[in-house]
Amino acid sequence: MTVTVFHGGAVRVDGASPDAERLVVVDGVIASPDTPIPADAEHVDLEGGLLLPAFGDGHAHPLLAGRERVGPELRDATTVAEIAARVRAWAAESDQPWLVGGSYDATIVDGGMFDAQWLDVVDRPVVLHAWDYHTVWVNSAALRAAGVDATTPDPDLGRIVRRPDGTPMGTLVERPAIDLVLGHAPRPTLAADVDALAWACTLLASHGITWVQEAWCETDDVPAWQAAAASGRLAVDADLALRADPTRWPRQLDELRRCADGIDDTPGLTCRTIKFFVDGILENHTAHLLECYHDARTRGLPNWSPERLVDAVAACDAAGFDVHLHAIGDAAMRAALDAAEGIRESLSRGRRLTIAHAQVIDPADLPRLADLDVTICFQPQWALEDAVMTDLTLPRLGPQRELQYRMHSAQKAGARISFGSDWPVGTADVLVGVRTAVTRRDLGGRPGGGWQPEERLTIDESLAAATSGVAWQGGDQDHRGALRPGMRADLVWLTEDIRAIEPDAIADVHVRGTWRRGIRTFTATPASVASH
């Protein structure tokens, strides 16, 4: 029997109960606080910090993040010339026939549209994902290798950005257009993807996370997840959300069911969810809106008609799957709620339907949340007035649709709230998201009430979203998300009690340790703790 006792700090049980003075863990399960403590028990002095249920990430892409680190760091590049120089240096060190990386900041060019010629400093095919992963920038060699030219029609549900003469500019929008080029690139090897997952999941553990919703998994990606789990290289548990492809539906469903059934016995890994991209994103005009964009005569590029989505979600429910819906625009949000209406009875019996992002919600749809048992998985770190918001998003929406990421309104209306990072689109640091949810301000800490301050959450509401909210989303609320006897010892130890400090300082607090089922998966180094 292995016994660990945590003491010397605050122990947040569940947000509704008083803090405990200590926590006792026996063989990876939380025990009664009056459990007899053997002489050989391990004692962990919290040193005045805070012990919480471990965080979950309700929407992330660990495999994409792990693959991205193979290439150059582009996120902080502020000019096209800087990106080109980093790509050229990368090419000089790599012998790969195609160079696939990410993720660049689309705001450094007006409108976010990039020219292939700017990457022609490299004579091999180059494909760079934008930070949103709904757009890529390719060079001329990549277009030639894929045979994409002025005669290539736009695919259904995708767009090839063109110059005035009709030739491809070098920016491809949404997956069907992206795959015209990326489909010709060699896939990463199984070993490379296992390494990518091991790195990514270790990083998640360093942020206090023990469970993640992999929110976009292709069937070809599943073997890497299985191999990483079987070899003990995943520091977090994961559920894989297999992507529903609108061009192959409904015949794809049987394939997805077989794929999911194939990993039923893989420890720490499940595959019980189907992911739908209901629409795209606002910044490239592919999010689906009820009314036209403020700066373009289009309502977006929906991937699923509302009627077809209702039928597809019902089919997934009948096949035994939970559902995870990407919905950015208000029309996509309405379609997602209509789909939830179609499986209302299943939701009342424990089926999970999650709507991720919910960036724009029409006010008329907020009351529908009161009696639909859905979870809205927000990405709280986006709820601020940063360069993406001011340069790309708000000009698309216009002044009548400025309200976004309405976390408080959705919760007040009756929705369950969870948090996700969308990493690598956003940071995997949960505390950055919690801080933003509480302040609606950027890390610069600009004075004032924050952006749309009426949508702020309290610190307790934010912690619940990052813990019990994600546990509910994953259908695992009886085992995760609280520190009650009989539950798994999934724990995170913070250097300070973030409930008792100024909200602007929350992101400066450090994770000292993470435990999954009582086994420590992350230990902070003394130097990293001292830096905080």
N, C-alpha and C positions, 0 to 999 in steps of 0.2 A: 504494500500500500504506500502510495506517494502522497504526502501531505505538504501543502504550502500555505503559509499564513501571511496575509498582507495586513500591515498595521502602520501606524505613525502618520496617517494622513486622512483625508476625507474619502469615503467609499460611497459613491452615488449608486444606489440600488436600482432605481427605475424612474426617478423624477417625480413620483407620486408619494413614495415612502421617505421617511427621514433617513439621513445618511447613517451608515453603519460605522462603528469604530474599527472593525476588522473584517476581513473576509477569509474564510477557510475553504480551501480547495482540496478535495480528495479524489485522486485518480482522474483528474481532468474535469470533475463535476463540482459545482458549488455545494458546499455542505452547510448544515446548520451552524450558526455562530458559536453554539455551546458544545460543538463536537470536541471530544477529548483530543488533546494535541500530544502526539508521541514525541519522545526525546529527539528522534532523528528528523523531525519536520524541518523543512526549509522556511526561513523567515525572510520576508522582504519588507524592509523599512521604506515606506513611501516618502520619507523625508519632507513631510508637510505638503506633498503634492496631492493629486486627485486620481483616484482609481475609478474608471468608468467601464461599462460594457464596451467591448471593442466596437470600433466603427465598422459599418458596412459601406460599400460603394454600390449604389443602386443602378449605375449606368456608367460603364467604362469600357475601354478597348485595350486591354493589356498587350495583346499580340501586336496590334498596330504600334503601340508605344515601344515595345521591344524591338520591332523591326526598324523603327525610325532611328534608334540610337546607333545603328550601323553606319548611317551616313553622317554628314556634317551637321553641326548645330546651326539652324537657320532662324529660329524664332526671334532672336535678338538682333538680327540684321536689319538695318534701317534704310538701305538703298539697294537697288538692283545690282549695282556694281559690286557691292559687298557680297551679295549672294553669289554672283557669278564667280568671284574670286575664290570663295569657299568651295564651290562646286568644282572649279578647275583644280584646286589643290587636292580635293577628294579623288578626282579622276586620275591624278598623277600617282596616287598611292594604291588604287584599286585596279585589279585585273578583270573585274566583272564586265561582261559584254553590255549589260544595261545597268545604269545607275538610277536606283529608285530610292527616294528619300523624302524628307519633309521636316518640319512644316513651316512654310514661310508666312510672313505677316502680309495679308492681302491689302492692308490699308496704306502701304507705302507707294502704291500706284493708284491714281485716280480711277475709281470704279472697280478696282480689283482685277483688271484684265491685263495679263502679261503676254509679252511677245516672245515667240520661239527664238527669234534672232538674238535676243539678249542672253540666251544660254548656248549659243553656237560657238562659244569659246571651247566647248568640248565636242569632239567629232563622233562620240558614241551616243546612243540614245540616252536621254535624261528625262526622268519623270519626277517632278516634285509635287507633293501634296501641299495644298494650302492648309492653314491651321484648321479649317472647317472640315476637311476630308470630303467635301462635296465638290471640290474644284481641284484641278491639277494644272500645272504649267509644264509644258514639254518643249524640247528643242526640235530643230528641223530634222535632225537625224532620227528622232523617235517617230515623227510624222511619216518620214520616208519609209522606215522599217515596217510601219503598220499599214502603209498604202493609203493614208488619209490625205486627201487633196481637195481641190475645189469641186471635184465631181462627187465627193462623198456626201450623201445626204445625212442630215441630222437623224439620229436614231430616235425611236419613240422614247419619250421620257428623259431625253438628254439633249444637250446643245453643244455644237461646235462654234465657238466664237470666231467670227470671220473678219477679215479686212474688207475694205470697200470693194475690192475686185473679186471677192468670194473665196479667196484662199484662206485656209485655216490660220488663225493668228498665233495659236500656241496655247490657248486656254480652253480647257474642256470642262463642261459643267454637268454634274450628276453622273452616276455610275454607268449608265449605258454608253454615254459618250466617252467617259474615262476608259472603259474597257475596250473601246476600239483600238486604243494604243497599249494600255497596260496588259491587255490580254495576250500580247505578243512577247512580253518580258518573261524570262524564266522564273518559275516559282522558287522561293527560298527552299533550301534543303530542310529535311525533317530535323536534322541536328541543329541547324541555325535557328529554326523556330523554337525548338525546346530551350535553347540558350536564351532566346529572346523572352520567352515566358518566365523562365527562372529569374532573370534579371528584373522583369516587370513586377512579378509577384513579391519578390524581396523588397522592392521599393514600396509597394503598397503596404506591406507589413511595417515598414519603417514609419509610416504615417498612422499606425494604430489600426489598420484594417485587417480583418480576418475572413471576410466574405465579399465577393465581388460578382456583380452581374456582368458577364461578358456580353455586351449589348449588340454585337454584330459578329456572328460566327458563320462562315461558309462551311459547307460539309467537308471541303478539302482541308480546312483548318483543324478539324476534330482530331485526327491522328496525333498532331503535335501536342494538343492538350492531354490526350490519353497518355502519351509517352512521358510527358513531364510529370503528370500525377503518379504514374506507375513507378517512376524512378525516384519519387520523393522530393522533387525539385520545386513543388508549388508551396510557397509559404502562406497561401490563402486558400480557402475553399472557393469554388466557382460554380456558377450555373451558366451554361452556354445557351444563348438565345440564337437559334438558327434563323437566318434571314429568309423571309418569304419573298420570292421573286415574282413580281406581277406578270412577267413575260412567260412564266412557266406554270402559273397557277391555273387550275387546281391539281394538275397531274403531279406537281412537285410534292404534295403533302405526303404521299406514301413513302417517298424517298426520305423525307425529314423524319418520319416515324421510325423507319428502319435505322437511320443514323442515331437517333436518340436512344433507341433500345440497345444499341451496341455498346453503350458506355454505362449501363445500369450498375455494373459491379466495380466501377473505378472509384477507389476511395477519394473523398474530398471533391468529387466532380459529379455534377448532374447536368442533364440536358432536358429540361422540362418546359422550355419556353420557345415561342416563335416570335421573331422580331418583324415588325412591319414599319417600313419607311412610308408613312402616309403622305408626306410631302418632303420638300427640300429645306432650304434655308432662305431667310429674308435677304441676305446680303447679295445673292446672285439671282434674285427674283424667282426662285423656285418654290418657296414656301407658298402654301395655298391660302389665299385670303378671300373673305366674303365680298369685298369690294376691291377695285383695282388699286395697284400700288400708286403711291403719291407721285412717283417719278417715271411711271411707265404704264402703258395701256395694256396691262395684263393682270390677271388674278393669280398667276403662278403656274406651277407645273406639278399638279397632283399625280402621285404614282398609282393611286387607287381611287376609283369613283366611290362615292359614299355607299351606293348599293352593293357594289362588289366587295367593299371592305366588310360590310355587315355579314355577307355570306361567308367570306373567308374566315373571319373571326369565329363565327359559329362552327365552321368546319374544324378549326383548330381545337375549339372547346370539345367538340364531339370526339376528337382524336386523343383527348387527354392532356392537351397542352395548356399552360398559362400563356398569356399574350402580353407583349411589350410593344407599345406603339410610339414611334417618333412622330410628334405633332408639333409644328412650330406656328403656323398661321392659324387664324381664328376659324377658317373654314375646315382645316384639318382637325382642329380641336373638336369642332362640332361633329365631324364624321367619326372621330374616335368615341365620343360619347354616344352617338347613335349605335356604334358597334357594341358598346357596353350594354346598352339597352337590350340588344338582341340576345345577350347571355345573362340577363339579370338573375334568373333562377340559379344558374351555376355559380355566379358570384356570391349568392347568399349561402351556398353550400361549400364555399372554400376555394373556388377557382380564383386565381389572381389575374387582374387586368391592370397594367401599369401604363400610364401616359407619361412619356418622358418629354421634358422641355416645357411644353405648354407656355410658350413665350407670349402669345397673344390670345387672350380669351375674350370672346364677345360677352359683354355684360349680361346679355339675355341667357347665356349658358351657365352662368355661375349658380343659379338656383337648382340646376339639374344635379349638382354634386351632392345635394342633401340626401338623396335616396338612391344613389348609385354607388355601390361599394367598390370604388376604384381608388388606386393610389396614383398620385401625381408625383413623379420623380423630378424635382427641380435641380438645376445646376446653379446653386446660389452664388457662386463666384462671378457669374455673368451679370448679376443684378446691380450694375453700376454704370456710371456715365464715362466709359473709357473711350479710347480712340475708335474701336470698332463700332460702338454705339453712336458716337457723334458723327463719324465720317461715312459710315456705310448703312447702319440700321435705321436711324431716325430719318435720314433723307428718303429712304424707301417707304417708310410708314406714313410720314407726314404728321402734322400736329394733332389730328383727331384720334390717332392710335398710339399715343406715346406710352400708355400704361402697359408694362410688360413684367413678366415673372411675378405674378400677383400671388405671392406665397400666403400672405396674411388673408387676403380675400378668399382664396381657395380653401384654406383651413377653416375660416369662419363659416363658409358655405357648407362645409361638411365633408370635404375630401380628406382622405388620409394623405399625409405628406411624407415623402422620403427624400433623401439627398443622394445625388450622384455627381461625379466629376466630369464625365465625358472625356477623361484623359485618353489620349494626349491633346485633345482640343483644349481642355482646361488643365489646371494643375491637379495632381492627385492629393494635394495637401488638404485634408479635411478641415483643418483649423482655419485655413484661408477662406473656405466656403462658409464656415460658421460665422467668422468675423463679418463677412460681407452680408450674410443674412440678417445679422443683428444691427449693422450700421448702414448698409446700402452705400458705403463709401469705398473708394479705392485705398490701396495700401499707403498712399501718400497722406491719408488722414486729413483730407481737406476739411475745414470747419463747416459747420452747418448740419442740418438734419439728414443729409444723405439724399440720394436720388430716389424720388417717389417714397418718402419716408413712411407714408401710411401703410406700406407693404412690408415693413420690417417685422421680423419675428423676435421673440424674446430668446434669451440664451437657453432657457429650459426647453422651449419649443424647438430650437435649432438642434440641441443635443438629442432630443427625441427623434427628430427626422433622420439624424445620422446614425442612430442606433436601433431603437425599437421600430421606427418607421421602415427602415430597410429590412429588418427581420420579418416584419409583416409582409412586405412586398415579396420576399422570397418564400413565404409560406412556412417560415421556421420560427414563428414568434414564441412557441413553447420551449425552444431550446436556446435562442439567442436574443440579444437586445436588452437584457436585464440581468441583474446579479441576485437572483433569488435561488434558494436551495433547490437542487434538482436540475438546474440549467447548466449548460456547458460553460466552462471557465474560459470564455473568450473575453479578454481583458485588455485595456490600454491604460498605461500609467503616464500621467502628465506631470510636468515639473511644477505647475501651479494650478490652483483651483480657478479655472477660467470663469466661474460664476461670480467671483469676488474681485475681479480686476476691471480696469477700464476696457470697454469693448475694443477700442483701437489696438490694444496690446494683445488680443487673443492670438493673433497669428505669430506672435513672438514666443509663445509658449512652446515647449519642446516635448516630444514623445520620448519618455525614458525607457519604456519597454512595452512589448506586445506579447500576449499569450493566446494561443489557439488550442482549445481543449486542454488547457493547463500546461501546455508545452511552450516554452518561450521561443518566439519566432523573430524577435528583434530586441537587441540591447544597444542602447545609445553608448557611444564612446565618451569617456570623460571630457575629451576636447570639445566634442559637439555640444555637450551639456553646458560646459563653461562658456561657450560662445553666446549662450542665451542668458 
